[in-house]
Amino acid sequence: MADRRRQRKGKRKSMRKIRPFLIIAAVLMVAVFVARDVYAYWASIPYYDEIASLCQEIGEETALVLAVIQTESRFRPNALSPRGAVGLMQIMPGTARWMADRLGLEGYDDDKLYEREWNLTIGISYLQYLRRQFPDSIPEVLAAYNAGPVNVRSWLDTGNWDGSLAMADDIPYRETRNYVKTVMKAYDAYRKMIVLGYDAPA
């Protein structure tokens, strides 16, 4: 009987010694599986490295640009809307010409909007321009990207909309209401992934 007690006590001591290592091993296994899933998630985003690089160069938030592209074109460089918006960021040619001139981009023509680098450079720069026009609210920026800054300024000045996501249903244009909500949802998801410290695979 005494031998059995000693054996049980010895087993308990052994378990106490190895328990921390078992916990560490379990945590590491979970981390590996999470990292693998995140790696696969980022790897599934087309042109991520190119988008992130241009965002860093221009000074715009990658998560916001990804959310706009997802909503606008589903990452299709050849996307063309019925209204004539072109490419990944669905830029109207008139806006693109104005922005290209503002940026001093030589050699621009409307066909360039089908090329990723041109489209992203102009689109990201235009998004940044809107953020300077509406510095207090990303929903305002997105509404301006969709409906134009003149309309958004009018809605704010007349009190039709307070510029918040919570009151997005007050936006007069249904398309813009839905657009702001959709992009903000995607933006929140991308931002959470980036805040967690994950980046695209090399």
Solvent accessible surface area in square Angstrom, and as a share of the most:
residue,aa,sasa,rsa
1,M,151,0.67
2,A,52,0.40
3,D,83,0.43
4,R,152,0.56
5,R,137,0.50
6,R,149,0.54
7,Q,115,0.51
8,R,119,0.43
9,K,104,0.44
10,G,32,0.31
11,K,141,0.60
12,R,125,0.46
13,K,104,0.44
14,S,58,0.38
15,M,87,0.39
16,R,135,0.49
17,K,148,0.63
18,I,79,0.40
19,R,124,0.45
20,P,67,0.42
21,F,145,0.61
22,L,97,0.48
23,I,101,0.51
24,I,98,0.50
25,A,46,0.36
26,A,55,0.43
27,V,92,0.53
28,L,107,0.53
29,M,119,0.53
30,V,93,0.54
31,A,53,0.41
32,V,97,0.56
33,F,98,0.41
34,V,64,0.37
35,A,48,0.37
36,R,145,0.53
37,D,87,0.45
38,V,15,0.09
39,Y,127,0.48
40,A,59,0.45
41,Y,86,0.33
42,W,2,0.01
43,A,60,0.47
44,S,80,0.52
45,I,15,0.08
46,P,55,0.34
47,Y,67,0.25
48,Y,16,0.06
49,D,87,0.45
50,E,47,0.21
51,I,0,0.00
52,A,25,0.19
53,S,64,0.41
54,L,17,0.09
55,C,1,0.01
56,Q,156,0.69
57,E,137,0.62
58,I,38,0.19
59,G,54,0.52
60,E,16,0.07
61,E,58,0.26
62,T,24,0.14
63,A,2,0.01
64,L,0,0.00
65,V,0,0.00
66,L,0,0.00
67,A,0,0.00
68,V,0,0.00
69,I,0,0.00
70,Q,61,0.27
71,T,28,0.16
72,E,43,0.19
73,S,1,0.00
74,R,146,0.53
75,F,24,0.10
76,R,137,0.50
77,P,29,0.18
78,N,115,0.59
79,A,5,0.04
80,L,108,0.54
81,S,29,0.19
82,P,146,0.92
83,R,176,0.64
84,G,22,0.22
85,A,11,0.09
86,V,8,0.05
87,G,0,0.00
88,L,1,0.00
89,M,0,0.00
90,Q,20,0.09
91,I,6,0.03
92,M,84,0.38
93,P,31,0.19
94,G,38,0.36
95,T,38,0.22
96,A,0,0.00
97,R,123,0.45
98,W,113,0.40
99,M,4,0.02
100,A,3,0.03
101,D,119,0.62
102,R,132,0.48
103,L,72,0.36
104,G,54,0.52
105,L,55,0.27
106,E,161,0.72
107,G,61,0.58
108,Y,39,0.15
109,D,71,0.37
110,D,52,0.27
111,D,106,0.55
112,K,50,0.21
113,L,0,0.00
114,Y,81,0.31
115,E,86,0.38
116,R,94,0.34
117,E,112,0.50
118,W,54,0.19
119,N,1,0.01
120,L,0,0.00
121,T,27,0.16
122,I,0,0.00
123,G,0,0.00
124,I,0,0.00
125,S,7,0.05
126,Y,24,0.09
127,L,0,0.00
128,Q,28,0.12
129,Y,35,0.13
130,L,0,0.00
131,R,67,0.24
132,R,154,0.56
133,Q,73,0.32
134,F,5,0.02
135,P,101,0.64
136,D,136,0.70
137,S,19,0.12
138,I,31,0.16
139,P,12,0.08
140,E,19,0.08
141,V,1,0.01
142,L,0,0.00
143,A,0,0.00
144,A,1,0.01
145,Y,25,0.10
146,N,39,0.20
147,A,20,0.15
148,G,22,0.21
149,P,40,0.25
150,V,124,0.71
151,N,48,0.25
152,V,0,0.00
153,R,102,0.37
154,S,52,0.34
155,W,14,0.05
156,L,39,0.20
157,D,109,0.56
158,T,92,0.53
159,G,61,0.58
160,N,79,0.41
161,W,3,0.01
162,D,93,0.48
163,G,2,0.02
164,S,39,0.25
165,L,76,0.38
166,A,95,0.74
167,M,86,0.38
168,A,1,0.01
169,D,97,0.50
170,D,62,0.32
171,I,0,0.00
172,P,58,0.37
173,Y,99,0.38
174,R,175,0.64
175,E,86,0.39
176,T,1,0.01
177,R,57,0.21
178,N,81,0.41
179,Y,19,0.07
180,V,0,0.00
181,K,84,0.36
182,T,63,0.37
183,V,0,0.00
184,M,26,0.12
185,K,162,0.69
186,A,10,0.08
187,Y,5,0.02
188,D,51,0.26
189,A,50,0.38
190,Y,9,0.03
191,R,93,0.34
192,K,121,0.51
193,M,37,0.16
194,I,60,0.30
195,V,115,0.66
196,L,120,0.60
197,G,63,0.61
198,Y,66,0.25
199,D,99,0.51
200,A,20,0.15
201,P,27,0.17
202,A,148,1.14
